[in-house]
């Protein structure tokens, strides 16, 4: 058995699983889930379906499940079972997650043959945080009615570009060429067919960099856009800001409640959001786009305040970085519309992976690369482009690193609290040290945001077209 933390007290695995394994005469040890356990031994279970019926797919977590390969093997166009229906199926057995145990379901099973190359495997128990360590020989007997195939893509062969921004332009162009039959155009801007930045957004950007800009200036810009004006007043009146008295005008909202900095960044975020519409398709079990953005911005706001004054970056820009951190997601849907649905389906069957692996595998680029490129194309601040580009690199220490580091920290802390998608990951101690934050202060910032989750969700709904 591998060196893992076994559970020594009363069993935590659900009763139905213990009884089933006992009936099958399968020996196992309970193991506490840990990010340091070898991914090659962790069994990822995914239930997919089509009009014919359901299929249970098992593969190791050091691989990406390629739905195109599954289609080639089975001749079926399979997609993940809707999450709410899966939860209802599991609830019948008092389970919370899908265990990698074929006998539990009546569905046929397909497994990645490399699973059996390990001496032991770690199978989900149906209870979050508890795995079952089973010898490969015993696991093989559990698969006696299942079919073996080679369909997983090793993560070691997929190399998301996390730290080479100089290559972004070439890689984006290559990705576009791969998904279009036409000749690569000379200018990347023409190839991508990016919509021009809205006039309101252009005026707000100019105000952001104008040291002499006043409240009258931003009030004038906001008031020329009736929809934006209504939302600024609505933000100020939100219970989240706990304003006293009725908000009667845009100027009232800025002066009494929101302040110049917050209004200019919220307004800019909304103006940019209108430039690219929310895609109609999206992965199951994902936090809605604007909810994720508002939560992240709110956490970054708290983290920035908690930093030592000498290390503290510009609060307005960190907030805007949180608001726009996932903007590349909208851009992928805009640039690759025929293929965005496939990205969504792949994300659904690879919940154990960060989205950059799926995007690199399918497109050759990530949302972070293309989102950062767009910020530079639109002449947004360098700090913002850096924040988007390096937001998933905890070791980034280059220029403007505090912006990228704060986005990384906010997204990971929220994920540890069930907000967002992808795996839950450990946050390096070095990152806290670089920002001058203690882990306790950072977690306290998230706790305060989650306490206001209902109010923030209401605020996020104002960004979403009805």
N, C-alpha and C positions, 0 to 999 in steps of 0.2 A: 504494500500500500504506500501511496505517496505521503510525504510529510505535510499533513494538513491538520487543521484544528478540529478534532472530533468532538462531538457533543457527548459529554459524560453523564449528564443528569437524565431526567425522564425524556423519552422520545418526543421530538417535535414534529416529526412527519405525520401527516393526517392519517387517521385510523384506516380509511379505505385503502391507502397506499400500503400501509404496513400489513394489512390483511391480504391484499393482493400478492405482495411479494412473498408472504409466508405460504400462501397457496401454491405459488410457483416454485417454492423451495429455493428462493434467491437470497443469498447472504449479502448483507450491506452494512455499512457504517454511516451514521449521520455526521455530516461535515458542515461547519459554519461557512456560509458563502463569503468569499474574500476576493478582492480584485487581483491579488497576487497568485491565485491558483492558476495552474497552467491551462490556457484557453484550449489547447489541443485535446484536453481530457474532458472539458465541459461540453455536455450534449445540449445543443439548441434544438428545441422542438417547435415546429410551426405547423399549424393546421391550415391547409389550403383546400379550395374547392372549385368546381365548375358545375355545369348542368348535370354531369354524370354522377357527381357525388364528392365526398371529401377524401383527402389523402393526408396522412401524417408524414411529415418529412423530418428526419433527424440528421444533424450534421454537427461537426465540432465548431466551437466558437472562434477558432482561429481561421475560419473560412467565411466567405461571402456566398450566400445562396443565389445562384444565377437562374432567374425564372426562364430565360431563353433556353438554357440547357435543359431545364425540366420539361419545357415544351418539346424539345427535340427527342427527349427520352420517352415521354409518355404520349405525345401527340395530342396533348390537352392544353388548353389555355387556362392555367390555374392562377387564382389570386387568393390572398389571405381571407379566411373566414372573418366576417365583420366582428369587430371586437366586442360589441355589446352582446351578440349572440354567443360568442365564445365564452364570455363571462357567465351567461345563463347556463350553458352546458356544464361548466366547471362547478357552478353553485350546486347543481344536483348532487355532486359528490363532496360538497363542502371544501372545494379546492379554490385557490386564488390564482394560481398560475398553471400553465399546461405542462405536466410532467412528460419526460421522454420515455414513456412506458407504453408500448404498442397495445398490450392486453387491456389497457384502460378504455380504449375506444373500439368501436366496431369498424373503424375505417381501415383500409389497407395502409401499409407503411412502406416508405422508401427511405433507405438510409445510405449515407455516404460511407463507402467501404473503408475509407481511411480511419473511421472511428475505432475499428478493431485493431489498429496497429499499436495502440497504447496498452500498457499492462492493466490499467484500471480506467474506468470512466466515472465522471461526476454527473449524475442525472438529477434534474429538478424534482423536488419532492411534492410539488403542488402548494408548498408553503414558502413564501418569500424568505430568503435568508438561510434556508436549509437545503443542502444537497445530499444526495445519496451516493456514496462511493461503492461501486460494484466492480468486481473483477471482469475483465473482458470475456472470459470464458462463460461466466454467468450471463453477461449481457448478450452474448451471442445466442444463448438458448432462448432469451426473450425475443430475439429477432428471427426465430425459426420460420415464421410465416411471412416475413418481410422480404422485400427485394433490395438487393445491393446495387449500387451504381457509383460512378465517379462524376460528380456534378458540382462540387464546391470549388470556389476559387480561393486559393491561399492568400491571406492578407499580405504575406511577405512578398507577393508578386505585384501588389498594387501600391503605388507610391504617390499619395496625394502631395501636392506641392505646398508645403506649409511655410517654407522659409526661403523661397527663391523668387521674390517679386519681379526681378529683372526678366524672368522667363514668361511672365503672365501674358504679355501681348502675343508672343509667338504661340503659346499653348492655346489661348483663346481662338486665335486664327485657325490653328490646326483643328480644334474641335468644331468650329463652324464649317471648315472644309469637309470634315468627315461626315457631317450631317446635311450637307447640301451638294447637289450634283453640279452646281455652277462653279466656274473658276473663282479662285480666291481673288477678291478685289484688292486693289492696291492699298486702299485705306481701310483700316479696321473699323472706323466709325461708320463707313458706308455699308460694310459687310453686316454689322450688327443691327443696323437700322434702328438705333436707339431714338426714342422720341425726344424732341427738344424739351428743355426744362421750362416749366410753366413760368409765365411772366411774374406771377406773385412770388414764386420761389426765388427767381433771379433778384427781385427787389429786396427780399428778406436777406439773401446772402450778402448783398451789398451793405445792408445795414449792420450785419454781423461784424464786418471788418472795418466799419466806420467808427473810429474812436469818439467822434463827436455826435453820434446818433443819440436821439432823445426819445422819451416816451411818446412825444407828439409824432415823431417820425414813424415809429412802429404802429401807433394807433392809426395813422393815415393809411398805411399799407393794408392793415387788417380790415379797415372799414371799407376799402374799395372792393373787397371780396365778401359779399353778403354771407356765403356759407361759412367762411372762415371766421367772420365776425361773430356769427351765432354760436360757433363752437367755443370760441374764446370765452364768451360770456357764460356759456354752459359749463365749461371747465371750472371757472371761478366760483360758480354756484354749486359745484359738486360737494357733497358732504365730506369728500376726502380732504378738501382744503379748509373745511370748518370755518367758512367766512361768516362774519356777523353782518346782518342786514342784507337787504336786497341788492343784487348787482344790476345796475341800471344802464351801463354802457361799457364799451370796450375799454375806454380810459379808466373807468371805475374798476373793471376787472384787473387791469394791469397795476394800477397804483395801489389799490387796497388789498389785493389778494395775491396775484401771481408774480408780479415783478417783471421788469424788462427782460431779464435773462431767460427765465422760464418760458415766457410767452414767445420770444423769438425762436427758441428751439422747438417748442411744441408746434408752433405755426410752420416752421420749416419742415419738420417731420411729416406733418399732415400734407403740406404742399407736395413734397416728394412722393408721399404715398399715393397721391392722386395721379401722379405721372404714370405709374404702373399699377394696373388694377390687380386685385387679389385673384389668384387662379381659382376656377370653379372646382377643380380636382385638388385633392390634398391627401396625404397619408392618413390612415386611420390612427386613432389614439395619439393625436398630436395636439399640443396647446394651440388654439387659434392664433394666427399671425400677430395681430395687434395686441392681444393679451400678453403674449410672450414678450413683445417689444416694450409695453408699458411696465410689466413686472421687472424686466431687466433694467430699464431706465431708472425705476424707483429704487432698486437695490444699489445701482451704481451711485445714485444720489446720496444714499446713506453711507456707502463705503467711502466716497470722496470726502464727506464731512468728517468721517472717523480717522482719516489719514493725518499724520503730523503736518502742520501748516507748511513746513519747509519742503515737503514732498508733494503737497497737494496740487494736482493739475487744475486746469480751468474747469470749474464745475459745469458750466453750460455745455461745453464740448463733450465732457464725459457723459452727461445726460443724453445728448444727441447721439453719441456713439451707441449707447444702450438702445435708444429708440430705433436706430437704423442698422443694428448689428446683423440682422438677418435679411437685409435688403436684397442680397444676391439671390435669395430664394425667389423673390418676385421676378428678378431679371432672368433667371433660368426658365421660368414659365413663359416669359415674353419671347426670349430668343429661341428656345427649343420647344415650341408648342406641341409638335407631334410626339415628342419623346418625353415630355414632362410626366405624362401619365405612367410611363414605364418606370421613371424614377420613383414615383409615389408607390407603385406596386412593389418595387425592389426594397424600398425602405420598410414596408410593412412586413416582409418576410425576413428581414435582417435587423430586428430590433436590438440585437446585441452589438451592432456596429455604429460608429459615428458616421454621419451622412457623407463625409468626404470620401470614404471608401467606395460607396455606391456611386457617387457622382464621378469619381476618377475612373472607375471601372466602365461606366456607361458613356461618359462624355470626354474624359481626358482632362477635365478641369473641375474646379469646385466652385460653389456659390461664393466663397470668400474671395477667390481670385477675381471673378467677374464683377462682384460687388465693389471691391476696392478699385478696380479699373474704372468703373463708372463714376465713383466719387472724384477721381482725378480728372476724368473727362469733363465732368460738370464743374470743375474748378472749386470743389469743396475743400475745406482745410486739410492739410497734410495729416494732421492728427487723426482726423476721421478716417481717411483712407488707410492709415497704418492700423487703426483699431480694428477695422473690418478684416484687413489682410492677415494679421497675426493673432487673431482672437482665439485660436485653438493651439497656439504654441506657448506653453507655460514658461519656456526657457528664453523667450524673446527679451533681449536687453538693449535693443537698438534705439534709435531716436524715437521719441514719443512712446516708449515702451509702456509707460504707466496707463495709457489709454487702452492699449490692447490687453494688458494684464488685468485691468479692471473688468473688461468685458468677459475675459476668460473666467475670472473668479465669480462674477455674478451669474453667468450661465451655469457653471458647475454647481454652485450653491443652490440655485433654484432646482436643478436636476436632482440633487440629493433630497429635495423636498417634493419630488413628484411632478414638477413643472418642466415642460420641455420634452424632448424625445432623445433616444439613444441611450448608451450605457451610462451608469453612474460611475464616475471616476474619482480616484483620490486626487486631492489638490496638494501639490508639493509645498513643503514648508518654506522653500526658498522664495516662492512667489509672495507669501505673506511678508517675509523679511524685506523683499525688494520694495513693497508698497508701504512698509512701516506699519502694518496691521497685525494684530493678533488674531488667531483663529476665532477666539471667543467674540471679539468685537465684530468680525465679519459675519459670524452666524447670528449675532444679535441684530444686525442690519436686515438680514433676511427675515428673521422672526417678526420684526416690526412691519415689514412689507406684507407678510402673509396674514398678519392680524387685520390688515386693511384690504384683504383680497377681494371682498365683495365690492367695496368702493372702487378699487382699481379696475375691476372687471367692468363696472358701469362706465368708468372713464374710457376704457378701451373700446367699448361698444360705439362710442361717438366717432371713432375712426373708421368704423365698418359701414359701408353703404347699406341702407335698408332696402 
